Amino acid sequence: MELKCEQGDAVMVDANRLAQAKAVVLEHFDNVDFAKAENVSEALGRRTSSKCRFHFVHPFNEAVGAEAASDLFWKPIKECFSPLQRRQDIFFAGRNRVDQEHTVWVVSMGHLLGLFDQPFLGVRPTRQATMLRYAEFNRIEGNRIVDNTIFLDTLNFMHQARAEALPPSTGATMVTPGPRTHDGLIFSDPPPSEGKATLDLILRMIDRLVSADVKTTREDLQLDWTEDMIWWGPGGIGAPYTQARYLEQHTGPFEDGLEWGHHCGHRMQCGEGNFGGFFGWPSLVVRSKGGYIGLAPAVDKQTNMRVVDLYRRENGLLAENWNFIDHLHFLDQNGVDLVSRQRMLTGL
């Protein structure tokens, strides 16, 4: 009986820690989201530590401290897309499997909505409402954010804005919706066993994929995925729907255009309820064989990819996967500066 009480107390303490971490991040979102460009640095510093490390997609990359992160990323975003509104589709927290569950992370995914009124990444402003698809990861210590990583789906944005430098994608490019079940915002405390089951399934699938040298088959998919799965991929690839189209429109072009190097591992893996996922900085090392997303040339060197994958579990299988790839960073390593190319085409 005492053991059961101790286990129950431990679960309660852990739930409280996750709830506290979520509260810190939600307050942080309010601070940043409602700040003007001129005072976003102060807002960013309210819940981040003075030595917080910030990681952003290319060409922003990395900064330390709120002022540097504001100058590098948040001020330009708020100046180009105003007013900026966060529209979350997924929100959950968990202990990081990568470091034996020592650290706590909070995951958010959705869109930043704003009026695209100033040039951004060489793209002409449309003066229309525009959605910046994002995934954000915050590591919490005490009541402070000590590590912040934000992925933007920059190529999806460029497709929306009809950027001249982009070829068509193989899958459908659209404003990416949230979960089919509309239950991705986890503000309550689901049983820890549910998050564990979700993450175990995700990692089982990834381990099988990596051990097979990233050659995906229909038989592999049937072990882990629903038949009507959908892979919400980044701009440049798009969103293949069903197992058959996933093989045709994503894994086929991906595996044909890239030579596998190795898997680098992840910085974070966690799950809560039916949702879970990971990100890497970087995740993969590959070599471009030419033709990938219609932009990457053949090269004789290996380059890395920064990748996010978030998933929804349904009846013991994976039903939805939201994927982000820092394509600007990958292309830049392969000698393609897509932002400069776009600016040359537009004169911006």
TORMARNU-722274 format. One record per residue (C-alpha): x, y, z; residue in one letter. Coordinates in Angstrom, 2 decimals. Layout:
BEGIN
torpa X: X	Y: Y	Z: Z	code: a
...
//
This chain:
BEGIN
torpa X: 0.00	Y: 0.00	Z: 0.00	code: m
torpa X: 2.85	Y: 2.38	Z: 0.83	code: e
torpa X: 4.43	Y: 1.67	Z: -2.56	code: l
torpa X: 1.21	Y: 2.59	Z: -4.33	code: k
torpa X: 1.03	Y: 5.82	Z: -2.39	code: c
torpa X: 4.62	Y: 6.65	Z: -3.28	code: e
torpa X: 3.95	Y: 5.95	Z: -6.94	code: q
torpa X: 0.82	Y: 8.08	Z: -6.84	code: g
torpa X: 2.72	Y: 10.92	Z: -5.19	code: d
torpa X: 5.44	Y: 10.71	Z: -7.85	code: a
torpa X: 2.85	Y: 10.88	Z: -10.62	code: v
torpa X: 1.23	Y: 13.88	Z: -8.95	code: m
torpa X: 4.56	Y: 15.68	Z: -8.59	code: v
torpa X: 5.39	Y: 15.01	Z: -12.24	code: d
torpa X: 1.96	Y: 16.22	Z: -13.39	code: a
torpa X: 2.44	Y: 19.39	Z: -11.37	code: n
torpa X: 5.82	Y: 19.97	Z: -12.96	code: r
torpa X: 4.38	Y: 19.58	Z: -16.45	code: l
torpa X: 1.46	Y: 21.87	Z: -15.59	code: a
torpa X: 3.85	Y: 24.50	Z: -14.23	code: q
torpa X: 5.98	Y: 24.28	Z: -17.38	code: a
torpa X: 2.90	Y: 24.74	Z: -19.57	code: k
torpa X: 1.85	Y: 27.78	Z: -17.53	code: a
torpa X: 5.29	Y: 29.36	Z: -17.99	code: v
torpa X: 5.15	Y: 28.86	Z: -21.76	code: v
torpa X: 1.56	Y: 30.12	Z: -22.10	code: l
torpa X: 2.51	Y: 33.28	Z: -20.20	code: e
torpa X: 5.57	Y: 33.62	Z: -22.45	code: h
torpa X: 3.39	Y: 33.34	Z: -25.55	code: f
torpa X: 1.11	Y: 36.09	Z: -24.26	code: d
torpa X: 4.09	Y: 38.32	Z: -23.53	code: n
torpa X: 5.61	Y: 37.90	Z: -26.99	code: v
torpa X: 2.44	Y: 37.69	Z: -29.05	code: d
torpa X: 0.97	Y: 40.96	Z: -27.79	code: f
torpa X: 4.23	Y: 42.91	Z: -27.86	code: a
torpa X: 4.97	Y: 45.49	Z: -30.56	code: k
torpa X: 8.15	Y: 45.15	Z: -32.61	code: a
torpa X: 9.80	Y: 47.96	Z: -30.66	code: e
torpa X: 9.30	Y: 46.31	Z: -27.24	code: n
torpa X: 9.42	Y: 42.61	Z: -28.11	code: v
torpa X: 12.92	Y: 42.29	Z: -26.61	code: s
torpa X: 11.64	Y: 43.22	Z: -23.15	code: e
torpa X: 8.65	Y: 40.90	Z: -23.56	code: a
torpa X: 10.88	Y: 38.05	Z: -24.69	code: l
torpa X: 13.05	Y: 38.42	Z: -21.61	code: g
torpa X: 10.29	Y: 38.17	Z: -19.01	code: r
torpa X: 10.16	Y: 34.37	Z: -18.98	code: r
torpa X: 13.48	Y: 33.44	Z: -20.60	code: t
torpa X: 16.75	Y: 33.14	Z: -18.71	code: s
torpa X: 19.46	Y: 35.70	Z: -19.40	code: s
torpa X: 21.52	Y: 32.96	Z: -21.08	code: k
torpa X: 18.65	Y: 31.32	Z: -22.91	code: c
torpa X: 19.82	Y: 29.74	Z: -26.17	code: r
torpa X: 17.55	Y: 30.47	Z: -29.14	code: f
torpa X: 17.57	Y: 28.35	Z: -32.31	code: h
torpa X: 15.77	Y: 29.43	Z: -35.47	code: f
torpa X: 15.55	Y: 28.20	Z: -39.04	code: v
torpa X: 17.97	Y: 29.53	Z: -41.63	code: h
torpa X: 18.86	Y: 32.33	Z: -42.32	code: p
torpa X: 18.26	Y: 33.35	Z: -38.68	code: f
torpa X: 19.95	Y: 30.38	Z: -36.98	code: n
torpa X: 21.14	Y: 31.00	Z: -33.39	code: e
torpa X: 21.30	Y: 33.65	Z: -30.67	code: a
torpa X: 21.86	Y: 33.90	Z: -26.93	code: v
torpa X: 19.66	Y: 36.13	Z: -24.78	code: g
torpa X: 16.41	Y: 37.94	Z: -25.45	code: a
torpa X: 17.85	Y: 41.08	Z: -27.00	code: e
torpa X: 19.91	Y: 39.20	Z: -29.59	code: a
torpa X: 16.99	Y: 36.84	Z: -30.38	code: a
torpa X: 14.65	Y: 39.79	Z: -30.75	code: s
torpa X: 16.95	Y: 41.67	Z: -33.13	code: d
torpa X: 17.65	Y: 38.55	Z: -35.16	code: l
torpa X: 14.18	Y: 37.03	Z: -35.48	code: f
torpa X: 11.21	Y: 38.53	Z: -33.66	code: w
torpa X: 11.54	Y: 42.17	Z: -34.73	code: k
torpa X: 11.77	Y: 41.30	Z: -38.46	code: p
torpa X: 8.81	Y: 38.92	Z: -38.15	code: i
torpa X: 6.66	Y: 41.49	Z: -36.37	code: k
torpa X: 7.65	Y: 44.27	Z: -38.76	code: e
torpa X: 6.78	Y: 42.20	Z: -41.85	code: c
torpa X: 3.61	Y: 40.52	Z: -40.54	code: f
torpa X: 1.50	Y: 42.79	Z: -38.39	code: s
torpa X: -0.54	Y: 42.38	Z: -36.31	code: p
torpa X: 0.79	Y: 38.91	Z: -35.52	code: l
torpa X: -1.60	Y: 36.36	Z: -34.06	code: q
torpa X: -0.64	Y: 32.88	Z: -32.76	code: r
torpa X: -3.09	Y: 30.13	Z: -33.71	code: r
torpa X: -2.13	Y: 26.93	Z: -31.90	code: q
torpa X: -3.23	Y: 23.50	Z: -33.09	code: d
torpa X: -1.01	Y: 21.33	Z: -30.88	code: i
torpa X: 0.22	Y: 22.02	Z: -27.35	code: f
torpa X: 1.66	Y: 19.42	Z: -24.97	code: f
torpa X: 4.49	Y: 18.84	Z: -22.51	code: a
torpa X: 6.66	Y: 15.91	Z: -21.51	code: g
torpa X: 9.92	Y: 14.66	Z: -20.15	code: r
torpa X: 12.72	Y: 14.31	Z: -22.67	code: n
torpa X: 13.45	Y: 10.66	Z: -23.48	code: r
torpa X: 16.82	Y: 11.69	Z: -24.98	code: v
torpa X: 18.29	Y: 12.65	Z: -21.58	code: d
torpa X: 16.55	Y: 9.89	Z: -19.60	code: q
torpa X: 13.62	Y: 12.19	Z: -18.83	code: e
torpa X: 15.73	Y: 14.64	Z: -16.85	code: h
torpa X: 14.45	Y: 17.78	Z: -18.58	code: t
torpa X: 10.91	Y: 19.02	Z: -19.27	code: v
torpa X: 9.90	Y: 20.46	Z: -22.63	code: w
torpa X: 6.75	Y: 22.14	Z: -23.89	code: v
torpa X: 5.77	Y: 21.71	Z: -27.55	code: v
torpa X: 3.58	Y: 24.06	Z: -29.58	code: s
torpa X: 2.61	Y: 23.90	Z: -33.24	code: m
torpa X: 0.29	Y: 25.93	Z: -35.42	code: g
torpa X: 0.47	Y: 29.14	Z: -37.42	code: h
torpa X: 1.44	Y: 32.76	Z: -36.92	code: l
torpa X: -1.13	Y: 34.84	Z: -38.78	code: l
torpa X: -0.33	Y: 38.33	Z: -39.99	code: g
torpa X: -0.78	Y: 40.83	Z: -42.78	code: l
torpa X: 2.18	Y: 40.40	Z: -45.11	code: f
torpa X: 2.93	Y: 44.09	Z: -45.67	code: d
torpa X: 6.75	Y: 44.24	Z: -45.83	code: q
torpa X: 9.23	Y: 42.16	Z: -47.89	code: p
torpa X: 10.38	Y: 38.98	Z: -46.14	code: f
torpa X: 13.14	Y: 36.64	Z: -47.38	code: l
torpa X: 13.09	Y: 38.40	Z: -50.73	code: g
torpa X: 9.38	Y: 37.76	Z: -51.27	code: v
torpa X: 7.11	Y: 40.59	Z: -52.41	code: r
torpa X: 4.47	Y: 41.54	Z: -49.82	code: p
torpa X: 0.98	Y: 40.49	Z: -50.84	code: t
torpa X: -0.85	Y: 42.80	Z: -48.40	code: r
torpa X: -2.96	Y: 39.76	Z: -47.60	code: q
torpa X: -3.41	Y: 37.60	Z: -44.53	code: a
torpa X: -0.61	Y: 35.05	Z: -44.50	code: t
torpa X: 0.01	Y: 31.99	Z: -42.32	code: m
torpa X: 3.52	Y: 31.22	Z: -41.09	code: l
torpa X: 3.47	Y: 27.55	Z: -40.11	code: r
torpa X: 5.58	Y: 27.03	Z: -36.97	code: y
torpa X: 6.72	Y: 24.45	Z: -34.44	code: a
torpa X: 8.19	Y: 25.67	Z: -31.16	code: e
torpa X: 10.02	Y: 23.82	Z: -28.39	code: f
torpa X: 10.79	Y: 25.28	Z: -24.97	code: n
torpa X: 12.85	Y: 23.67	Z: -22.22	code: r
torpa X: 11.86	Y: 24.79	Z: -18.73	code: i
torpa X: 13.95	Y: 24.95	Z: -15.59	code: e
torpa X: 12.11	Y: 26.28	Z: -12.56	code: g
torpa X: 9.98	Y: 29.09	Z: -13.90	code: n
torpa X: 12.28	Y: 30.06	Z: -16.77	code: r
torpa X: 12.72	Y: 29.06	Z: -20.40	code: i
torpa X: 16.38	Y: 28.13	Z: -20.86	code: v
torpa X: 16.26	Y: 26.72	Z: -24.40	code: d
torpa X: 13.97	Y: 27.82	Z: -27.23	code: n
torpa X: 13.80	Y: 26.39	Z: -30.76	code: t
torpa X: 11.43	Y: 27.67	Z: -33.46	code: i
torpa X: 10.99	Y: 26.12	Z: -36.89	code: f
torpa X: 9.17	Y: 28.07	Z: -39.59	code: l
torpa X: 7.98	Y: 26.36	Z: -42.75	code: d
torpa X: 9.60	Y: 28.99	Z: -44.94	code: t
torpa X: 8.96	Y: 27.24	Z: -48.24	code: l
torpa X: 5.27	Y: 26.85	Z: -47.39	code: n
torpa X: 5.17	Y: 30.61	Z: -46.82	code: f
torpa X: 6.94	Y: 31.22	Z: -50.14	code: m
torpa X: 4.42	Y: 29.00	Z: -51.93	code: h
torpa X: 1.52	Y: 30.93	Z: -50.36	code: q
torpa X: 3.05	Y: 34.21	Z: -51.51	code: a
torpa X: 3.72	Y: 32.84	Z: -55.03	code: r
torpa X: 7.49	Y: 33.29	Z: -54.80	code: a
torpa X: 9.14	Y: 33.13	Z: -58.20	code: e
torpa X: 12.09	Y: 30.96	Z: -57.13	code: a
torpa X: 10.05	Y: 27.86	Z: -56.26	code: l
torpa X: 9.18	Y: 24.92	Z: -58.53	code: p
torpa X: 5.93	Y: 22.94	Z: -57.94	code: p
torpa X: 5.88	Y: 20.45	Z: -55.05	code: s
torpa X: 5.03	Y: 16.75	Z: -55.42	code: t
torpa X: 2.32	Y: 16.79	Z: -52.74	code: g
torpa X: -0.41	Y: 19.36	Z: -52.10	code: a
torpa X: 0.83	Y: 22.65	Z: -50.64	code: t
torpa X: -1.77	Y: 24.34	Z: -48.47	code: m
torpa X: -2.38	Y: 26.03	Z: -45.15	code: v
torpa X: -1.79	Y: 22.97	Z: -42.96	code: t
torpa X: -4.64	Y: 22.09	Z: -40.60	code: p
torpa X: -4.35	Y: 20.78	Z: -37.07	code: g
torpa X: -5.46	Y: 17.34	Z: -35.91	code: p
torpa X: -8.50	Y: 15.75	Z: -37.50	code: r
torpa X: -9.77	Y: 15.06	Z: -33.97	code: t
torpa X: -9.39	Y: 18.70	Z: -32.83	code: h
torpa X: -7.87	Y: 17.56	Z: -29.53	code: d
torpa X: -4.26	Y: 18.65	Z: -29.90	code: g
torpa X: -4.33	Y: 21.32	Z: -27.20	code: l
torpa X: -3.58	Y: 19.36	Z: -24.04	code: i
torpa X: -4.17	Y: 21.70	Z: -21.13	code: f
torpa X: -5.27	Y: 18.88	Z: -18.79	code: s
torpa X: -3.18	Y: 15.99	Z: -17.42	code: d
torpa X: -3.77	Y: 12.76	Z: -19.36	code: p
torpa X: -2.44	Y: 9.51	Z: -17.82	code: p
torpa X: 1.35	Y: 9.28	Z: -18.27	code: p
torpa X: 0.86	Y: 5.82	Z: -19.78	code: s
torpa X: -0.86	Y: 7.37	Z: -22.81	code: e
torpa X: 2.06	Y: 9.64	Z: -23.64	code: g
torpa X: 4.47	Y: 6.74	Z: -23.16	code: k
torpa X: 2.45	Y: 4.56	Z: -25.54	code: a
torpa X: 2.48	Y: 7.32	Z: -28.15	code: t
torpa X: 6.22	Y: 7.93	Z: -27.90	code: l
torpa X: 7.01	Y: 4.20	Z: -27.85	code: d
torpa X: 5.08	Y: 3.78	Z: -31.12	code: l
torpa X: 6.82	Y: 6.75	Z: -32.73	code: i
torpa X: 10.29	Y: 5.54	Z: -31.78	code: l
torpa X: 9.51	Y: 1.97	Z: -32.87	code: r
torpa X: 8.63	Y: 3.32	Z: -36.30	code: m
torpa X: 11.74	Y: 5.53	Z: -36.46	code: i
torpa X: 14.06	Y: 2.73	Z: -35.33	code: d
torpa X: 12.70	Y: 0.47	Z: -38.06	code: r
torpa X: 13.09	Y: 3.21	Z: -40.66	code: l
torpa X: 16.69	Y: 4.00	Z: -39.71	code: v
torpa X: 17.71	Y: 0.34	Z: -39.51	code: s
torpa X: 16.37	Y: -0.15	Z: -43.05	code: a
torpa X: 18.63	Y: 2.66	Z: -44.36	code: d
torpa X: 15.55	Y: 4.82	Z: -44.95	code: v
torpa X: 14.05	Y: 2.69	Z: -47.71	code: k
torpa X: 10.34	Y: 2.76	Z: -46.99	code: t
torpa X: 8.02	Y: -0.04	Z: -48.10	code: t
torpa X: 4.27	Y: -0.52	Z: -47.95	code: r
torpa X: 4.85	Y: -3.40	Z: -45.54	code: e
torpa X: 6.71	Y: -1.05	Z: -43.18	code: d
torpa X: 3.90	Y: 1.49	Z: -43.25	code: l
torpa X: 1.23	Y: -1.12	Z: -42.48	code: q
torpa X: 2.98	Y: -1.97	Z: -39.21	code: l
torpa X: 2.77	Y: 1.53	Z: -37.77	code: d
torpa X: 0.34	Y: 3.69	Z: -39.77	code: w
torpa X: -3.37	Y: 3.84	Z: -40.51	code: t
torpa X: -4.34	Y: 3.24	Z: -44.13	code: e
torpa X: -5.70	Y: 6.79	Z: -44.41	code: d
torpa X: -2.61	Y: 8.37	Z: -42.85	code: m
torpa X: -1.63	Y: 11.87	Z: -43.82	code: i
torpa X: 1.87	Y: 13.33	Z: -43.74	code: w
torpa X: 1.64	Y: 17.10	Z: -43.43	code: w
torpa X: 4.97	Y: 17.84	Z: -45.06	code: g
torpa X: 6.82	Y: 21.14	Z: -45.50	code: p
torpa X: 6.79	Y: 23.44	Z: -48.49	code: g
torpa X: 8.79	Y: 21.89	Z: -51.29	code: g
torpa X: 7.15	Y: 18.52	Z: -50.66	code: i
torpa X: 3.56	Y: 19.07	Z: -49.53	code: g
torpa X: 0.98	Y: 16.78	Z: -47.95	code: a
torpa X: 0.60	Y: 13.22	Z: -49.29	code: p
torpa X: -2.64	Y: 11.52	Z: -48.15	code: y
torpa X: -2.90	Y: 7.69	Z: -47.73	code: t
torpa X: -0.07	Y: 5.20	Z: -47.58	code: q
torpa X: 0.09	Y: 4.80	Z: -51.35	code: a
torpa X: 0.43	Y: 8.53	Z: -52.04	code: r
torpa X: 2.92	Y: 8.92	Z: -49.18	code: y
torpa X: 5.19	Y: 6.44	Z: -50.98	code: l
torpa X: 4.62	Y: 8.11	Z: -54.33	code: e
torpa X: 4.78	Y: 11.77	Z: -53.36	code: q
torpa X: 7.23	Y: 11.84	Z: -50.46	code: h
torpa X: 9.37	Y: 8.80	Z: -49.68	code: t
torpa X: 9.99	Y: 7.96	Z: -53.35	code: g
torpa X: 11.31	Y: 11.43	Z: -54.33	code: p
torpa X: 13.07	Y: 11.82	Z: -50.96	code: f
torpa X: 14.90	Y: 8.51	Z: -51.16	code: e
torpa X: 15.63	Y: 8.84	Z: -54.88	code: d
torpa X: 17.02	Y: 12.37	Z: -54.53	code: g
torpa X: 19.13	Y: 11.83	Z: -51.41	code: l
torpa X: 21.80	Y: 9.31	Z: -50.49	code: e
torpa X: 21.52	Y: 8.21	Z: -46.89	code: w
torpa X: 24.41	Y: 9.05	Z: -44.59	code: g
torpa X: 23.39	Y: 8.54	Z: -40.99	code: h
torpa X: 20.89	Y: 9.53	Z: -38.33	code: h
torpa X: 22.25	Y: 12.09	Z: -35.85	code: c
torpa X: 19.65	Y: 11.50	Z: -33.15	code: g
torpa X: 17.37	Y: 14.09	Z: -31.60	code: h
torpa X: 17.62	Y: 16.93	Z: -29.11	code: r
torpa X: 14.18	Y: 16.17	Z: -27.72	code: m
torpa X: 11.69	Y: 13.29	Z: -27.74	code: q
torpa X: 8.52	Y: 13.44	Z: -25.68	code: c
torpa X: 4.83	Y: 12.62	Z: -25.72	code: g
torpa X: 1.63	Y: 13.40	Z: -23.87	code: e
torpa X: -1.75	Y: 11.81	Z: -24.51	code: g
torpa X: -2.12	Y: 10.84	Z: -28.16	code: n
torpa X: 0.51	Y: 13.34	Z: -29.32	code: f
torpa X: 4.28	Y: 13.19	Z: -29.39	code: g
torpa X: 7.34	Y: 13.79	Z: -31.46	code: g
torpa X: 10.88	Y: 15.03	Z: -31.68	code: f
torpa X: 13.28	Y: 17.44	Z: -33.35	code: f
torpa X: 16.95	Y: 17.35	Z: -34.24	code: g
torpa X: 19.58	Y: 20.04	Z: -34.69	code: w
torpa X: 20.57	Y: 18.39	Z: -36.99	code: p
torpa X: 18.63	Y: 15.14	Z: -37.44	code: s
torpa X: 20.07	Y: 13.56	Z: -40.58	code: l
torpa X: 23.22	Y: 13.55	Z: -42.68	code: v
torpa X: 22.61	Y: 12.93	Z: -46.38	code: v
torpa X: 24.11	Y: 13.65	Z: -49.79	code: r
torpa X: 22.08	Y: 15.29	Z: -52.53	code: s
torpa X: 22.03	Y: 13.21	Z: -55.71	code: k
torpa X: 20.26	Y: 15.99	Z: -57.63	code: g
torpa X: 16.63	Y: 16.86	Z: -58.17	code: g
torpa X: 15.43	Y: 16.86	Z: -54.56	code: y
torpa X: 12.45	Y: 19.29	Z: -54.29	code: i
torpa X: 13.43	Y: 20.53	Z: -57.73	code: g
torpa X: 16.17	Y: 22.69	Z: -56.25	code: l
torpa X: 19.04	Y: 20.68	Z: -54.74	code: a
torpa X: 21.90	Y: 19.93	Z: -57.18	code: p
torpa X: 24.05	Y: 16.80	Z: -57.13	code: a
torpa X: 27.01	Y: 17.34	Z: -54.79	code: v
torpa X: 29.97	Y: 15.23	Z: -53.68	code: d
torpa X: 29.69	Y: 16.02	Z: -49.98	code: k
torpa X: 27.36	Y: 15.12	Z: -47.14	code: q
torpa X: 25.19	Y: 17.81	Z: -45.58	code: t
torpa X: 22.79	Y: 17.82	Z: -42.67	code: n
torpa X: 19.06	Y: 18.34	Z: -42.21	code: m
torpa X: 17.24	Y: 19.90	Z: -39.28	code: r
torpa X: 13.91	Y: 18.10	Z: -38.92	code: v
torpa X: 10.75	Y: 18.19	Z: -36.77	code: v
torpa X: 8.18	Y: 15.39	Z: -36.63	code: d
torpa X: 5.01	Y: 15.57	Z: -34.54	code: l
torpa X: 2.45	Y: 12.76	Z: -34.55	code: y
torpa X: -1.09	Y: 11.81	Z: -33.52	code: r
torpa X: -1.79	Y: 8.24	Z: -32.39	code: r
torpa X: -5.15	Y: 6.59	Z: -33.09	code: e
torpa X: -6.11	Y: 3.06	Z: -32.02	code: n
torpa X: -2.52	Y: 1.95	Z: -31.64	code: g
torpa X: -1.32	Y: 3.35	Z: -34.98	code: l
torpa X: 0.01	Y: 6.66	Z: -36.29	code: l
torpa X: -2.68	Y: 8.62	Z: -38.14	code: a
torpa X: -1.15	Y: 12.07	Z: -38.72	code: e
torpa X: 2.40	Y: 13.42	Z: -38.95	code: n
torpa X: 3.35	Y: 17.11	Z: -39.10	code: w
torpa X: 6.85	Y: 17.43	Z: -40.54	code: n
torpa X: 9.17	Y: 20.44	Z: -40.80	code: f
torpa X: 12.50	Y: 20.49	Z: -42.64	code: i
torpa X: 14.75	Y: 23.54	Z: -42.56	code: d
torpa X: 15.00	Y: 23.51	Z: -46.35	code: h
torpa X: 16.71	Y: 26.90	Z: -46.62	code: l
torpa X: 19.51	Y: 25.61	Z: -44.40	code: h
torpa X: 19.81	Y: 22.35	Z: -46.34	code: f
torpa X: 19.87	Y: 24.12	Z: -49.70	code: l
torpa X: 22.43	Y: 26.66	Z: -48.48	code: d
torpa X: 24.84	Y: 23.84	Z: -47.59	code: q
torpa X: 24.39	Y: 22.53	Z: -51.13	code: n
torpa X: 25.30	Y: 25.83	Z: -52.75	code: g
torpa X: 21.76	Y: 27.13	Z: -53.31	code: v
torpa X: 21.02	Y: 30.43	Z: -51.56	code: d
torpa X: 17.29	Y: 30.50	Z: -52.21	code: l
torpa X: 16.78	Y: 33.84	Z: -50.45	code: v
torpa X: 19.41	Y: 35.54	Z: -52.64	code: s
torpa X: 17.93	Y: 33.89	Z: -55.71	code: r
torpa X: 14.48	Y: 35.17	Z: -54.78	code: q
torpa X: 15.80	Y: 38.68	Z: -54.12	code: r
torpa X: 17.55	Y: 38.70	Z: -57.47	code: m
torpa X: 14.28	Y: 37.79	Z: -59.20	code: l
torpa X: 12.28	Y: 40.46	Z: -57.38	code: t
torpa X: 14.92	Y: 43.16	Z: -56.96	code: g
torpa X: 14.11	Y: 43.40	Z: -53.23	code: l
//
